[in-house]
Amino acid sequence: MWRSLLLVFIVQSAVAQSELNAGVAFGKTQGTLSLAYVHNWFAGEKHNLVIGLGGRFTGYVGRNQYYVTAPAKLTSNGTGPLVIFKENITANMDTLLVAKPNVYAFNAMINLGYRFSEKFMMGFNIDLVGISFGGDRRGNYINGAQGKMTNSAVTTFNALLVSDNDLGSLNSELYGRYMINKRWAVRGGPQFLFTEYTTDSNVQQYPEPNDRFRKKSLMFMIGTSFNL
């Protein structure tokens, strides 16, 4: 289905362009550096509709970050796409405190946007699938008032599967872009990032064994784009 829609979009598009993006994002005791290549197609009478595919590298660092139970079957008592509308079940969620998380992710991504003028565009992009790596970390697993130290590693495989069904580390941005000239643009907006660690054993036992813990980070991104 996605391939068919993309093929129709490309056939109807008279304009295509590649771009390089770079950005940094900041949050409370955490931040990211991201680099991306995106090939965009433009459709519509004025070529104002944008869809693009590309790849992105995201590097994340933080200090004393709390990772919580990740699998949707625990956080939302379900695994279907409707989990995005469900409240988290806090009684099922434990915590992994990581002193110095450090995650690197390479993901394929999709970019969607609308050009309001030759100068200004609003867009949204999100990672689809890829891999992550980073150094192993000792973390403090916290269950209520109790805690114990455990080893953990960055979850290797990343996949966009809707909300808490997602696996691994995934980046997304809602951004505005303003063209300074024909080549260079400035970008900015909120960045929403998932990062994930897997402990070396099922440290969580209730309501069932679990070894995956996720951090959801909302940060502000600023960056640049260069049209190739």
Accessible surface in RSA format (square Angstrom, percent):
REM  Atomic radii and reference values for relative SASA: ProtOr
REM  Chains: A
REM  Algorithm: Lee & Richards
REM  Probe-radius: 1.40
REM  Slices: 20
REM RES _ NUM      All-atoms   Total-Side   Main-Chain    Non-polar    All polar
REM                ABS   REL    ABS   REL    ABS   REL    ABS   REL    ABS   REL
RES MET A   1   180.64  93.5 134.24  88.8  46.40 110.5 104.22  88.6  76.42 101.2
RES TRP A   2   174.92  70.2 172.01  83.3   2.91   6.8 143.61  76.6  31.30  50.8
RES ARG A   3   212.49  89.2 205.26 104.6   7.24  17.2  79.59 108.8 132.90  80.5
RES SER A   4    68.85  58.2  63.86  85.2   4.99  11.5  33.77  71.9  35.09  49.2
RES LEU A   5    97.35  54.2  92.11  65.9   5.24  13.2  92.62  65.0   4.73  12.7
RES LEU A   6    34.45  19.2  32.95  23.6   1.50   3.8  33.83  23.8   0.62   1.7
RES LEU A   7   112.38  62.6 110.73  79.2   1.65   4.2 112.15  78.8   0.23   0.6
RES VAL A   8    81.65  53.7  79.04  71.6   2.60   6.3  81.65  70.9   0.00   0.0
RES PHE A   9    39.89  20.0  38.06  23.6   1.83   4.8  39.78  24.1   0.11   0.3
RES ILE A  10    56.84  32.3  51.58  38.4   5.27  12.7  51.58  37.1   5.27  14.3
RES VAL A  11   113.10  74.4  85.67  77.6  27.43  66.1  92.43  80.3  20.68  56.1
RES GLN A  12   130.05  72.7  99.58  72.8  30.47  72.5  35.25  75.0  94.80  71.9
RES SER A  13    19.06  16.1   0.86   1.1  18.20  41.9   1.30   2.8  17.75  24.9
RES ALA A  14    83.50  76.8  43.58  67.3  39.92  90.8  54.39  76.6  29.11  77.1
RES VAL A  15    59.68  39.3  54.18  49.0   5.50  13.3  58.87  51.2   0.81   2.2
RES ALA A  16    52.40  48.2  22.55  34.8  29.85  67.9  22.55  31.8  29.85  79.1
RES GLN A  17    67.09  37.5  61.76  45.1   5.32  12.7  13.96  29.7  53.13  40.3
RES SER A  18    16.64  14.1  13.08  17.5   3.56   8.2   6.69  14.3   9.95  13.9
RES GLU A  19     6.97   4.0   6.97   5.3   0.00   0.0   0.66   1.3   6.31   5.2
RES LEU A  20    81.76  45.5  78.97  56.5   2.79   7.0  79.33  55.7   2.43   6.5
RES ASN A  21    14.47  10.0   9.83   9.5   4.63  11.2   6.00  14.4   8.47   8.2
RES ALA A  22    37.96  34.9  35.38  54.6   2.58   5.9  36.36  51.2   1.60   4.2
RES GLY A  23     5.17   6.4   0.00   N/A   5.17   6.4   3.95  10.8   1.21   2.7
RES VAL A  24    54.27  35.7  53.82  48.7   0.44   1.1  54.15  47.0   0.12   0.3
RES ALA A  25     0.82   0.8   0.00   0.0   0.82   1.9   0.00   0.0   0.82   2.2
RES PHE A  26   127.01  63.5 119.93  74.3   7.08  18.4 120.00  72.8   7.01  20.1
RES GLY A  27    29.14  35.9   0.00   N/A  29.14  35.9  15.09  41.4  14.04  31.4
RES LYS A  28   178.96  87.3 161.18  98.9  17.79  42.3 112.96 101.7  66.00  70.3
RES THR A  29    59.17  42.1  35.93  36.4  23.24  55.4  45.02  60.5  14.14  21.4
RES GLN A  30    26.60  14.9  12.73   9.3  13.86  33.0   5.35  11.4  21.24  16.1
RES GLY A  31    10.57  13.0   0.00   N/A  10.57  13.0   9.94  27.3   0.63   1.4
RES THR A  32     9.61   6.8   0.14   0.1   9.47  22.6   3.75   5.0   5.86   8.9
RES LEU A  33    85.69  47.7  84.66  60.6   1.03   2.6  84.66  59.5   1.03   2.8
RES SER A  34     6.31   5.3   5.97   8.0   0.34   0.8   1.29   2.7   5.02   7.0
RES LEU A  35    86.37  48.1  83.10  59.5   3.27   8.2  83.64  58.7   2.73   7.3
RES ALA A  36    11.72  10.8   4.03   6.2   7.69  17.5   8.39  11.8   3.33   8.8
RES TYR A  37    99.53  46.5  97.30  55.4   2.23   5.8  73.70  55.4  25.83  31.8
RES VAL A  38     0.96   0.6   0.96   0.9   0.00   0.0   0.96   0.8   0.00   0.0
RES HIS A  39    54.77  29.9  54.77  38.1   0.00   0.0  42.51  43.8  12.25  14.3
RES ASN A  40     4.12   2.8   4.12   4.0   0.00   0.0   0.00   0.0   4.12   4.0
RES TRP A  41    39.24  15.7  39.24  19.0   0.00   0.0  30.56  16.3   8.68  14.1
RES PHE A  42     7.06   3.5   7.06   4.4   0.00   0.0   7.06   4.3   0.00   0.0
RES ALA A  43     6.13   5.6   6.13   9.5   0.00   0.0   6.13   8.6   0.00   0.0
RES GLY A  44    37.63  46.4   0.00   N/A  37.63  46.4  23.44  64.3  14.19  31.8
RES GLU A  45   175.74 100.9 132.04  99.9  43.71 104.1  59.39 114.9 116.36  95.0
RES LYS A  46   164.87  80.4 143.36  88.0  21.51  51.2  93.15  83.8  71.73  76.4
RES HIS A  47    51.27  28.0  51.27  35.6   0.00   0.0  26.90  27.7  24.38  28.4
RES ASN A  48    27.70  19.1  27.59  26.7   0.11   0.3   4.47  10.8  23.23  22.5
RES LEU A  49    81.56  45.4  81.56  58.4   0.00   0.0  81.56  57.3   0.00   0.0
RES VAL A  50     6.11   4.0   0.25   0.2   5.85  14.1   0.25   0.2   5.85  15.9
RES ILE A  51    20.64  11.7  20.64  15.4   0.00   0.0  20.64  14.9   0.00   0.0
RES GLY A  52     0.00   0.0   0.00   N/A   0.00   0.0   0.00   0.0   0.00   0.0
RES LEU A  53    63.51  35.4  60.39  43.2   3.12   7.8  60.63  42.6   2.88   7.7
RES GLY A  54    19.58  24.1   0.00   N/A  19.58  24.1  12.03  33.0   7.55  16.9
RES GLY A  55    32.24  39.8   0.00   N/A  32.24  39.8  26.10  71.6   6.13  13.7
RES ARG A  56    10.52   4.4   4.00   2.0   6.52  15.5   3.92   5.4   6.60   4.0
RES PHE A  57    42.51  21.3  40.99  25.4   1.52   4.0  40.99  24.9   1.52   4.4
RES THR A  58     4.08   2.9   3.29   3.3   0.78   1.9   2.68   3.6   1.39   2.1
RES GLY A  59     9.49  11.7   0.00   N/A   9.49  11.7   6.35  17.4   3.14   7.0
RES TYR A  60     1.42   0.7   1.36   0.8   0.05   0.1   1.36   1.0   0.05   0.1
RES VAL A  61    85.38  56.2  85.38  77.3   0.00   0.0  85.38  74.2   0.00   0.0
RES GLY A  62    14.16  17.5   0.00   N/A  14.16  17.5   4.78  13.1   9.38  21.0
RES ARG A  63   137.23  57.6 136.39  69.5   0.84   2.0  43.19  59.0  94.04  57.0
RES ASN A  64    85.45  58.9  75.21  72.7  10.23  24.6  19.72  47.5  65.72  63.5
RES GLN A  65     9.49   5.3   8.76   6.4   0.73   1.7   0.78   1.7   8.71   6.6
RES TYR A  66   117.72  55.0 112.17  63.8   5.54  14.4  74.21  55.8  43.50  53.6
RES TYR A  67     0.00   0.0   0.00   0.0   0.00   0.0   0.00   0.0   0.00   0.0
RES VAL A  68    49.13  32.3  49.13  44.5   0.00   0.0  49.13  42.7   0.00   0.0
RES THR A  69     2.25   1.6   0.00   0.0   2.25   5.4   0.00   0.0   2.25   3.4
RES ALA A  70     0.00   0.0   0.00   0.0   0.00   0.0   0.00   0.0   0.00   0.0
RES PRO A  71    14.13  10.3  12.96  11.8   1.17   4.2  14.13  11.7   0.00   0.0
RES ALA A  72     4.24   3.9   0.79   1.2   3.44   7.8   0.79   1.1   3.44   9.1
RES LYS A  73   104.70  51.1  95.16  58.4   9.54  22.7  47.83  43.0  56.88  60.6
RES LEU A  74     2.25   1.3   2.25   1.6   0.00   0.0   2.25   1.6   0.00   0.0
RES THR A  75     0.99   0.7   0.99   1.0   0.00   0.0   0.99   1.3   0.00   0.0
RES SER A  76     5.76   4.9   1.94   2.6   3.82   8.8   0.10   0.2   5.66   7.9
RES ASN A  77   110.53  76.2  95.00  91.8  15.53  37.4   8.15  19.6 102.38  99.0
RES GLY A  78    19.04  23.5   0.00   N/A  19.04  23.5  18.75  51.5   0.28   0.6
RES THR A  79    90.89  64.6  73.52  74.5  17.37  41.4  39.92  53.6  50.97  77.1
RES GLY A  80    33.81  41.7   0.00   N/A  33.81  41.7  27.39  75.2   6.42  14.4
RES PRO A  81    92.64  67.5  88.68  80.8   3.95  14.4  89.61  74.0   3.03  18.8
RES LEU A  82   120.45  67.1 119.94  85.8   0.51   1.3 119.94  84.2   0.51   1.4
RES VAL A  83     5.10   3.4   1.58   1.4   3.52   8.5   1.58   1.4   3.52   9.6
RES ILE A  84   102.02  58.1  78.29  58.3  23.73  57.2  78.99  56.9  23.03  62.5
RES PHE A  85   163.81  82.0 129.53  80.2  34.29  89.2 135.85  82.4  27.97  80.0
RES LYS A  86   100.51  49.0  80.47  49.4  20.04  47.7  55.57  50.0  44.94  47.9
RES GLU A  87   155.41  89.2 142.47 107.8  12.95  30.8  62.68 121.2  92.74  75.7
RES ASN A  88    68.04  46.9  49.01  47.4  19.02  45.8   9.51  22.9  58.53  56.6
RES ILE A  89    61.65  35.1  57.44  42.8   4.21  10.2  61.65  44.4   0.00   0.0
RES THR A  90   112.05  79.7  98.83 100.2  13.22  31.5  68.26  91.7  43.79  66.2
RES ALA A  91    77.98  71.7  50.98  78.7  27.00  61.4  64.13  90.3  13.85  36.7
RES ASN A  92    18.54  12.8  18.19  17.6   0.35   0.8   0.35   0.8  18.19  17.6
RES MET A  93    41.27  21.4  23.00  15.2  18.28  43.5  21.56  18.3  19.71  26.1
RES ASP A  94    17.58  12.3  14.65  14.6   2.94   6.9   2.73   6.4  14.86  14.8
RES THR A  95    29.06  20.7  29.06  29.5   0.00   0.0   5.36   7.2  23.71  35.8
RES LEU A  96     0.00   0.0   0.00   0.0   0.00   0.0   0.00   0.0   0.00   0.0
RES LEU A  97    40.72  22.7  38.07  27.2   2.65   6.7  38.07  26.7   2.65   7.1
RES VAL A  98     0.08   0.1   0.08   0.1   0.00   0.0   0.08   0.1   0.00   0.0
RES ALA A  99    52.77  48.5  50.90  78.6   1.87   4.2  50.90  71.7   1.87   4.9
RES LYS A 100   143.24  69.9 142.19  87.2   1.05   2.5  84.40  76.0  58.84  62.7
RES PRO A 101     1.89   1.4   0.00   0.0   1.89   6.9   0.00   0.0   1.89  11.7
RES ASN A 102    26.99  18.6  26.99  26.1   0.00   0.0   3.49   8.4  23.50  22.7
RES VAL A 103     2.05   1.3   1.64   1.5   0.40   1.0   1.64   1.4   0.40   1.1
RES TYR A 104    73.11  34.1  73.11  41.6   0.00   0.0  42.57  32.0  30.54  37.6
RES ALA A 105     4.60   4.2   4.26   6.6   0.33   0.8   4.26   6.0   0.33   0.9
RES PHE A 106    99.69  49.9  96.39  59.7   3.30   8.6  96.91  58.8   2.78   8.0
RES ASN A 107     6.75   4.7   0.77   0.7   5.98  14.4   3.49   8.4   3.26   3.1
RES ALA A 108    44.88  41.3  38.03  58.7   6.85  15.6  40.09  56.5   4.80  12.7
RES MET A 109     2.11   1.1   1.17   0.8   0.94   2.2   1.17   1.0   0.94   1.2
RES ILE A 110    17.51  10.0  17.39  13.0   0.12   0.3  17.45  12.6   0.05   0.1
RES ASN A 111     2.92   2.0   2.87   2.8   0.05   0.1   1.30   3.1   1.62   1.6
RES LEU A 112    76.30  42.5  75.32  53.9   0.98   2.5  75.50  53.0   0.80   2.2
RES GLY A 113    16.16  19.9   0.00   N/A  16.16  19.9   7.67  21.0   8.49  19.0
RES TYR A 114    86.79  40.5  86.35  49.1   0.44   1.1  54.11  40.7  32.68  40.3
RES ARG A 115    51.13  21.5  46.28  23.6   4.85  11.5   6.83   9.3  44.30  26.8
RES PHE A 116   124.76  62.4  91.78  56.8  32.99  85.8  94.53  57.3  30.23  86.5
RES SER A 117    60.39  51.0  43.42  58.0  16.97  39.1  52.21 111.2   8.18  11.5
RES GLU A 118   142.33  81.7 126.23  95.5  16.11  38.3  63.24 122.3  79.09  64.6
RES LYS A 119    89.60  43.7  88.02  54.0   1.58   3.8  64.51  58.1  25.09  26.7
RES PHE A 120    77.92  39.0  77.31  47.9   0.61   1.6  77.63  47.1   0.29   0.8
RES MET A 121     5.10   2.6   5.10   3.4   0.00   0.0   3.89   3.3   1.21   1.6
RES MET A 122    74.63  38.7  72.45  47.9   2.19   5.2  63.68  54.1  10.95  14.5
RES GLY A 123     5.18   6.4   0.00   N/A   5.18   6.4   4.82  13.2   0.35   0.8
RES PHE A 124    79.95  40.0  79.30  49.1   0.65   1.7  79.30  48.1   0.65   1.9
RES ASN A 125     2.61   1.8   2.45   2.4   0.16   0.4   0.16   0.4   2.45   2.4
RES ILE A 126    37.52  21.3  37.52  28.0   0.00   0.0  37.52  27.0   0.00   0.0
RES ASP A 127     1.05   0.7   1.05   1.0   0.00   0.0   0.00   0.0   1.05   1.0
RES LEU A 128    59.53  33.2  55.38  39.6   4.16  10.4  55.38  38.9   4.16  11.2
RES VAL A 129    66.26  43.6  64.92  58.8   1.34   3.2  64.92  56.4   1.34   3.6
RES GLY A 130    15.36  18.9   0.00   N/A  15.36  18.9  15.36  42.2   0.00   0.0
RES ILE A 131    96.23  54.8  96.23  71.7   0.00   0.0  96.23  69.3   0.00   0.0
RES SER A 132     4.09   3.5   0.00   0.0   4.09   9.4   0.00   0.0   4.09   5.7
RES PHE A 133   103.16  51.6  99.29  61.5   3.88  10.1 103.16  62.5   0.00   0.0
RES GLY A 134    23.36  28.8   0.00   N/A  23.36  28.8   6.20  17.0  17.15  38.4
RES GLY A 135    37.03  45.7   0.00   N/A  37.03  45.7  29.01  79.6   8.02  18.0
RES ASP A 136   106.98  74.9  86.47  86.1  20.51  48.5  27.82  65.5  79.15  78.9
RES ARG A 137    63.38  26.6  58.70  29.9   4.69  11.2  19.91  27.2  43.48  26.4
RES ARG A 138   132.44  55.6 117.73  60.0  14.71  35.0  56.20  76.8  76.24  46.2
RES GLY A 139     0.58   0.7   0.00   N/A   0.58   0.7   0.58   1.6   0.00   0.0
RES ASN A 140    44.62  30.8  44.19  42.7   0.43   1.0   6.69  16.1  37.93  36.7
RES TYR A 141    10.11   4.7  10.11   5.8   0.00   0.0   9.10   6.8   1.02   1.3
RES ILE A 142    45.01  25.6  43.31  32.3   1.69   4.1  43.31  31.2   1.69   4.6
RES ASN A 143    73.90  51.0  68.93  66.6   4.97  12.0   4.63  11.1  69.27  67.0
RES GLY A 144    66.76  82.3   0.00   N/A  66.76  82.3  44.11 121.1  22.65  50.7
RES ALA A 145   114.09 104.9  65.77 101.5  48.32 109.9  76.64 107.9  37.44  99.2
RES GLN A 146   138.01  77.2 132.18  96.6   5.83  13.9  46.23  98.4  91.78  69.6
RES GLY A 147    51.12  63.0   0.00   N/A  51.12  63.0  12.44  34.1  38.68  86.6
RES LYS A 148   115.59  56.4 107.49  66.0   8.09  19.3  67.72  61.0  47.87  51.0
RES MET A 149   104.95  54.3  82.21  54.4  22.73  54.1  67.64  57.5  37.30  49.4
RES THR A 150     9.50   6.8   5.72   5.8   3.77   9.0   6.00   8.1   3.49   5.3
RES ASN A 151    67.91  46.8  66.83  64.6   1.08   2.6  15.56  37.5  52.35  50.6
RES SER A 152     3.49   2.9   0.00   0.0   3.49   8.0   2.70   5.8   0.79   1.1
RES ALA A 153    38.64  35.5  38.51  59.4   0.13   0.3  38.51  54.2   0.13   0.3
RES VAL A 154    11.21   7.4   1.27   1.1   9.94  24.0   1.27   1.1   9.94  27.0
RES THR A 155    14.58  10.4  11.85  12.0   2.73   6.5  14.58  19.6   0.00   0.0
RES THR A 156    90.20  64.2  86.31  87.5   3.89   9.3  55.62  74.7  34.58  52.3
RES PHE A 157   102.79  51.4 101.44  62.8   1.35   3.5 101.46  61.5   1.33   3.8
RES ASN A 158     0.00   0.0   0.00   0.0   0.00   0.0   0.00   0.0   0.00   0.0
RES ALA A 159    11.38  10.5  11.38  17.6   0.00   0.0  11.38  16.0   0.00   0.0
RES LEU A 160    59.99  33.4  39.98  28.6  20.02  50.3  39.98  28.1  20.02  53.9
RES LEU A 161    95.00  52.9  82.05  58.7  12.96  32.6  86.62  60.8   8.38  22.5
RES VAL A 162    59.58  39.2  54.64  49.5   4.94  11.9  59.58  51.8   0.00   0.0
RES SER A 163    31.46  26.6  15.87  21.2  15.59  35.9  10.15  21.6  21.31  29.9
RES ASP A 164     6.24   4.4   5.38   5.4   0.86   2.0   1.27   3.0   4.97   5.0
RES ASN A 165    26.72  18.4  14.20  13.7  12.52  30.1  10.70  25.8  16.02  15.5
RES ASP A 166     7.78   5.5   7.78   7.7   0.00   0.0   0.00   0.0   7.78   7.8
RES LEU A 167    43.14  24.0  43.14  30.9   0.00   0.0  43.14  30.3   0.00   0.0
RES GLY A 168     0.08   0.1   0.00   N/A   0.08   0.1   0.00   0.0   0.08   0.2
RES SER A 169     1.16   1.0   0.98   1.3   0.18   0.4   1.16   2.5   0.00   0.0
RES LEU A 170     9.18   5.1   6.08   4.3   3.10   7.8   6.67   4.7   2.51   6.8
RES ASN A 171     0.95   0.7   0.29   0.3   0.66   1.6   0.81   1.9   0.14   0.1
RES SER A 172    12.05  10.2  11.77  15.7   0.28   0.6   2.21   4.7   9.84  13.8
RES GLU A 173     4.10   2.4   2.84   2.1   1.26   3.0   1.21   2.3   2.89   2.4
RES LEU A 174    90.26  50.3  88.01  63.0   2.25   5.7  88.01  61.8   2.25   6.0
RES TYR A 175     6.68   3.1   5.39   3.1   1.30   3.4   3.42   2.6   3.26   4.0
RES GLY A 176    17.51  21.6   0.00   N/A  17.51  21.6  10.64  29.2   6.87  15.4
RES ARG A 177    16.48   6.9  16.10   8.2   0.38   0.9   1.10   1.5  15.38   9.3
RES TYR A 178   109.59  51.2 109.06  62.1   0.53   1.4  74.49  56.0  35.10  43.3
RES MET A 179    17.04   8.8  17.04  11.3   0.00   0.0  16.36  13.9   0.68   0.9
RES ILE A 180    96.30  54.8  78.57  58.5  17.73  42.7  80.24  57.8  16.05  43.6
RES ASN A 181    74.42  51.3  65.07  62.9   9.36  22.5  39.10  94.1  35.32  34.1
RES LYS A 182   190.87  93.1 173.80 106.6  17.07  40.6 122.90 110.6  67.97  72.4
RES ARG A 183   116.95  49.1 116.41  59.3   0.54   1.3  31.35  42.8  85.60  51.9
RES TRP A 184   119.64  48.0 119.64  57.9   0.00   0.0  98.70  52.6  20.95  34.0
RES ALA A 185     0.90   0.8   0.12   0.2   0.78   1.8   0.12   0.2   0.78   2.1
RES VAL A 186    67.45  44.4  66.43  60.1   1.01   2.4  66.43  57.7   1.01   2.7
RES ARG A 187    14.68   6.2   5.91   3.0   8.78  20.9   3.26   4.5  11.42   6.9
RES GLY A 188    22.28  27.5   0.00   N/A  22.28  27.5  12.71  34.9   9.57  21.4
RES GLY A 189     8.18  10.1   0.00   N/A   8.18  10.1   8.14  22.3   0.04   0.1
RES PRO A 190    60.18  43.9  58.08  52.9   2.11   7.7  58.45  48.3   1.74  10.8
RES GLN A 191     0.39   0.2   0.38   0.3   0.00   0.0   0.00   0.0   0.38   0.3
RES PHE A 192    86.81  43.4  83.80  51.9   3.02   7.8  83.80  50.8   3.02   8.6
RES LEU A 193     3.41   1.9   3.32   2.4   0.09   0.2   3.32   2.3   0.09   0.2
RES PHE A 194    16.50   8.3  16.20  10.0   0.30   0.8  16.20   9.8   0.30   0.9
RES THR A 195     1.50   1.1   1.45   1.5   0.05   0.1   1.34   1.8   0.16   0.2
RES GLU A 196     0.00   0.0   0.00   0.0   0.00   0.0   0.00   0.0   0.00   0.0
RES TYR A 197     0.00   0.0   0.00   0.0   0.00   0.0   0.00   0.0   0.00   0.0
RES THR A 198    38.11  27.1  35.35  35.8   2.76   6.6  31.87  42.8   6.25   9.4
RES THR A 199     4.48   3.2   0.00   0.0   4.48  10.7   0.00   0.0   4.48   6.8
RES ASP A 200    99.02  69.4  59.01  58.7  40.01  94.6  43.66 102.8  55.36  55.2
RES SER A 201    62.38  52.7  52.88  70.6   9.50  21.9  46.92  99.9  15.46  21.7
RES ASN A 202    70.91  48.9  60.34  58.3  10.57  25.4   5.14  12.4  65.77  63.6
RES VAL A 203    12.70   8.4   2.06   1.9  10.64  25.6   4.74   4.1   7.95  21.6
RES GLN A 204     0.20   0.1   0.20   0.1   0.00   0.0   0.00   0.0   0.20   0.2
RES GLN A 205   114.23  63.9  98.14  71.7  16.09  38.3  56.82 121.0  57.41  43.5
RES TYR A 206   144.58  67.5 140.59  80.0   3.99  10.4 100.03  75.2  44.55  54.9
RES PRO A 207    58.42  42.6  29.15  26.6  29.27 106.4  29.48  24.3  28.94 179.9
RES GLU A 208    63.47  36.4  61.43  46.5   2.03   4.8  17.93  34.7  45.54  37.2
RES PRO A 209    75.10  54.7  60.36  55.0  14.74  53.6  60.36  49.8  14.74  91.6
RES ASN A 210     7.08   4.9   3.31   3.2   3.77   9.1   4.41  10.6   2.67   2.6
RES ASP A 211    42.85  30.0  42.65  42.5   0.20   0.5   0.29   0.7  42.56  42.4
RES ARG A 212    48.17  20.2  48.17  24.6   0.00   0.0  22.73  31.1  25.45  15.4
RES PHE A 213     0.00   0.0   0.00   0.0   0.00   0.0   0.00   0.0   0.00   0.0
RES ARG A 214     3.66   1.5   2.87   1.5   0.79   1.9   1.09   1.5   2.57   1.6
RES LYS A 215    38.90  19.0  38.09  23.4   0.81   1.9   3.70   3.3  35.20  37.5
RES LYS A 216    82.38  40.2  61.01  37.4  21.37  50.9  38.18  34.4  44.20  47.1
RES SER A 217     1.50   1.3   0.25   0.3   1.26   2.9   1.26   2.7   0.25   0.3
RES LEU A 218   125.64  70.0 102.32  73.2  23.32  58.6 102.32  71.9  23.32  62.8
RES MET A 219     7.23   3.7   0.00   0.0   7.23  17.2   5.88   5.0   1.35   1.8
RES PHE A 220   114.79  57.4 112.42  69.6   2.37   6.2 112.91  68.5   1.88   5.4
RES MET A 221     0.07   0.0   0.07   0.0   0.00   0.0   0.07   0.1   0.00   0.0
RES ILE A 222    86.76  49.4  86.07  64.1   0.69   1.7  86.07  62.0   0.69   1.9
RES GLY A 223    15.51  19.1   0.00   N/A  15.51  19.1   9.97  27.4   5.54  12.4
RES THR A 224    57.67  41.0  57.36  58.2   0.31   0.7  43.82  58.9  13.85  20.9
RES SER A 225     1.76   1.5   1.05   1.4   0.72   1.6   1.68   3.6   0.09   0.1
RES PHE A 226    58.22  29.1  57.83  35.8   0.40   1.0  57.83  35.1   0.40   1.1
RES ASN A 227     9.17   6.3   9.17   8.9   0.00   0.0   0.99   2.4   8.18   7.9
RES LEU A 228    91.58  51.0  56.72  40.6  34.86  87.6  73.59  51.7  17.99  48.4
END  Absolute sums over single chains surface
CHAIN  1 A    11752.5       9933.2       1819.3       7788.0       3964.5
END  Absolute sums over all chains
TOTAL         11752.5       9933.2       1819.3       7788.0       3964.5
